[in-house]
């Protein structure tokens, strides 16, 4: 009986942990940041290179360069858990914090940070609607001084539902929807970062660049009413596995699709792993 009680408690705990209602928009309007910028529970993460951060950033933003911190240098997969625990703890993130993330306009790096936080059980995270640029400089306080924050205690609670492996992706062929978030040339097998060219069999190409617009004031995410039209032909009854070159572009599709009501997860190894493994199948349209 005690054993059953423990299992029941763990079930309730896990259900509560991963179904908490978000207190922050998925795509965060600049007006929301204005209203909450004095909130002590707000953490703003700047995912650009430190050299860009030094030239100007949203006042109070903590710098975490994406390429350096959000990928394992060898595999391009998510870094070790202990590394991420220290990274987010040093940035002032704990379970009470509302986290807003922005980057230089590609949205890939900020989306990668968003997805990693969700994998680690932190769901109160949002992507700033505008990347760094003229619009943010006109509408939010800007600083050139490094932000120093008190260390928090970030406790990872890994949610394996948000992450896929090479094996689970292989098993999903012809069973789940697989989406390639790379540009068309990569999908068609005309170029590749790996030794093989093409895409995972049955994968459909939805380049993540379709999710945002580039403007003179800085790149901005499209409204969900517009994004809904882009993905209208995808079935919602099937799970979706997302991949790209290394997991960043796929993370942007992940954010959008889950907000639109799909159940999407990211194959972390992506084409970097798949395209270099001769034991898994590829489809190369350029050779047909």
C-alpha positions in Angstrom: 0.0 0.0 0.0 2.8 2.4 0.9 4.4 1.7 -2.5 1.2 2.6 -4.3 0.9 5.8 -2.4 4.4 6.8 -3.4 3.6 6.1 -7.0 0.4 8.1 -6.8 2.3 11.0 -5.2 5.0 10.9 -8.0 2.2 10.9 -10.6 0.5 13.9 -9.1 3.8 15.7 -8.7 4.8 15.1 -12.3 1.4 16.1 -13.6 1.5 19.3 -11.7 5.1 20.0 -12.7 4.6 19.8 -16.4 1.1 21.2 -16.7 1.5 24.4 -14.7 -0.3 27.3 -16.3 2.1 29.8 -17.9 2.3 33.2 -16.4 4.1 34.7 -19.4 3.1 34.8 -23.1 4.8 32.4 -25.4 5.7 35.3 -27.7 6.2 38.3 -25.5 5.1 41.7 -26.7 7.4 44.6 -25.9 4.6 46.2 -24.0 4.5 43.3 -21.6 8.2 43.7 -20.9 7.6 47.4 -20.2 4.9 46.6 -17.7 6.9 43.9 -15.9 10.5 45.2 -16.2 10.5 46.2 -12.5 9.3 42.8 -11.4 12.0 41.1 -9.3 11.0 37.7 -10.7 11.7 38.7 -14.3 14.9 37.5 -15.9 15.8 38.7 -19.4 18.3 36.6 -21.3 20.3 38.1 -24.1 21.6 35.1 -26.3 23.8 37.2 -28.6 27.6 37.1 -28.6 29.2 39.1 -25.8 30.7 41.6 -28.3 27.2 42.5 -29.4 25.9 42.6 -25.9 28.6 45.1 -24.9 27.5 47.5 -27.6 24.0 47.8 -26.1 21.3 45.5 -24.6 18.0 45.7 -22.8 18.7 47.1 -19.4 18.9 44.3 -16.9 19.5 41.5 -19.5 21.9 38.8 -18.6 24.2 37.6 -21.4 24.4 33.9 -22.3 26.0 33.6 -25.8 24.0 30.8 -27.5 26.5 29.1 -29.6 29.0 28.8 -26.7 26.6 27.7 -24.1 23.6 25.9 -25.6 25.4 23.2 -27.7 27.9 20.6 -26.9 31.0 21.6 -28.9 31.5 18.0 -30.3 28.0 16.6 -30.8 25.9 19.8 -31.1 23.5 18.2 -28.7 22.3 19.7 -25.4 25.2 20.3 -23.0 25.5 18.2 -19.8 22.9 18.7 -17.1 25.3 20.0 -14.5 26.6 22.6 -17.0 23.1 23.9 -17.7 22.2 23.9 -14.0 25.2 26.2 -13.3 24.5 28.3 -16.4 21.0 29.1 -15.5 21.7 29.4 -11.7 24.4 32.0 -12.5 21.9 33.9 -14.7 19.5 34.2 -11.8 16.9 31.6 -12.9 15.0 29.5 -10.5 11.5 28.0 -10.4 9.9 31.3 -9.5 11.4 33.3 -12.3 9.6 34.5 -15.5 12.2 34.3 -18.3 12.2 36.5 -21.5 14.7 35.6 -24.2 15.9 37.6 -27.3 18.8 37.3 -29.8 20.2 39.1 -32.8 17.3 38.5 -35.2 17.6 34.9 -36.3 15.4 33.7 -33.4 17.2 30.3 -33.6 19.4 30.9 -30.6 16.7 32.3 -28.4 14.4 29.5 -29.4 17.1 27.0 -28.5 17.4 28.5 -25.0 13.5 28.4 -24.7 13.4 24.8 -25.7 16.2 23.8 -23.3 14.5 25.5 -20.4 11.2 23.6 -21.2 13.1 20.3 -21.4 14.5 21.1 -18.0 11.0 21.7 -16.6 10.9 25.5 -16.6 7.8 26.5 -18.5 7.5 30.2 -17.5 9.6 31.3 -20.4 8.8 33.5 -23.4 10.4 34.6 -26.7 10.5 38.4 -27.1 8.5 39.3 -30.2 11.2 41.6 -31.5 14.9 40.7 -31.8 17.5 43.2 -30.8 17.4 46.2 -33.1 15.9 49.7 -33.6 12.5 48.8 -32.2 13.8 47.6 -28.9 16.2 50.5 -28.6 13.3 52.9 -29.1 10.9 51.2 -26.8 12.9 49.7 -23.9 15.7 51.1 -21.6 19.1 50.2 -23.0 22.4 49.8 -21.2 26.0 49.0 -22.1 27.0 47.9 -18.6 27.2 44.2 -17.8 24.2 43.0 -15.7 25.2 41.4 -12.4 22.5 39.3 -10.8 22.3 37.3 -7.6 22.9 33.6 -8.2 19.7 31.5 -7.9 19.3 27.8 -7.5 18.1 26.3 -10.8 16.8 22.8 -10.3 16.4 20.8 -13.6 13.4 18.5 -13.8 13.9 16.8 -17.2 10.8 16.3 -19.3 11.7 13.7 -21.8 8.5 14.3 -23.8 10.1 17.4 -25.4 13.2 15.7 -26.7 13.7 12.9 -29.3 16.7 10.7 -30.1 18.0 9.1 -33.4 16.3 5.9 -32.5 12.9 7.4 -31.7 13.1 9.5 -34.9 13.9 6.4 -36.9 10.9 4.6 -35.4 8.7 7.5 -36.2 9.2 7.3 -40.0 5.7 6.6 -41.6 4.1 6.8 -38.1 4.5 10.4 -37.0 4.8 13.7 -38.8 8.5 14.7 -39.3 9.4 18.2 -40.1 12.7 19.5 -41.5 13.2 23.1 -40.4 16.2 23.8 -42.7 16.2 26.0 -45.8 14.9 24.3 -49.0 18.4 23.8 -50.5 19.4 21.6 -47.5 16.2 19.7 -47.6 16.5 19.0 -51.4 20.0 17.7 -50.9 21.8 20.5 -52.7 24.0 21.4 -49.7 24.7 19.8 -46.3 26.7 20.2 -43.1 27.0 16.4 -42.9 28.7 13.9 -45.2 25.4 12.8 -46.6 22.8 15.0 -48.4 19.0 15.1 -48.4 16.5 14.7 -45.6 15.0 12.1 -43.3 12.5 9.9 -45.2 8.9 11.2 -45.1 10.0 14.5 -43.6 8.2 17.7 -44.8 10.0 21.0 -45.3 8.8 23.9 -43.2 11.8 26.3 -43.0 11.8 28.0 -39.6 12.5 31.3 -41.3 8.8 31.3 -42.2 8.0 32.1 -38.6 9.4 35.7 -38.6 9.8 38.8 -40.7 12.9 40.9 -41.2 12.2 44.6 -40.9 14.3 47.8 -40.7 13.4 48.0 -36.9 14.6 44.4 -36.3 13.3 41.0 -37.0 10.0 40.2 -35.4 7.9 37.0 -34.9 4.7 36.8 -37.0 1.4 36.8 -35.3 -0.1 33.4 -34.6 -3.1 34.2 -36.8 -0.7 34.3 -39.7 1.4 31.3 -38.5 -1.8 29.2 -38.2 -2.2 29.5 -42.0 1.4 28.3 -42.6 0.8 25.1 -40.7 -2.9 24.5 -41.6 -2.3 21.3 -43.5 -0.5 19.5 -40.6 -2.6 16.9 -38.8 -3.1 17.6 -35.0 -3.9 14.0 -34.1 -0.3 12.9 -34.8 2.8 13.7 -32.9 5.4 15.9 -34.6 9.2 15.4 -34.5 11.2 18.4 -35.6 14.8 18.6 -36.7 17.2 21.0 -38.6 21.0 21.1 -38.8 21.8 21.2 -35.1 18.6 21.7 -33.1 18.2 25.5 -33.0 16.0 26.1 -36.0 13.8 23.2 -35.0 13.3 24.8 -31.6 11.7 27.8 -33.3 9.2 25.5 -35.1 8.7 23.8 -31.7 7.6 27.0 -30.0 5.2 27.9 -32.8 3.6 24.5 -33.3 3.0 23.8 -29.6 1.4 27.2 -29.2 -0.9 26.4 -32.2 -2.1 23.2 -30.5 0.2 20.6 -32.0 2.3 18.1 -29.9 5.8 18.7 -31.1 9.2 17.7 -29.9 12.8 18.2 -31.1 15.3 15.6 -32.4 18.3 17.0 -30.6 21.0 15.3 -32.8 19.3 16.6 -35.9 21.0 16.4 -39.3 24.4 16.8 -37.7 24.0 13.3 -36.3 21.6 11.7 -38.8 23.5 12.9 -41.9 26.8 11.4 -40.6 25.4 8.0 -39.8 25.4 5.5 -42.7 23.1 3.2 -40.8 20.0 5.3 -41.0 18.1 6.1 -44.3 18.1 9.3 -46.2 16.1 10.6 -49.1 17.9 12.9 -51.5 15.7 14.6 -54.1 18.7 16.1 -55.9 19.7 12.6 -57.1 16.3 11.7 -58.6 
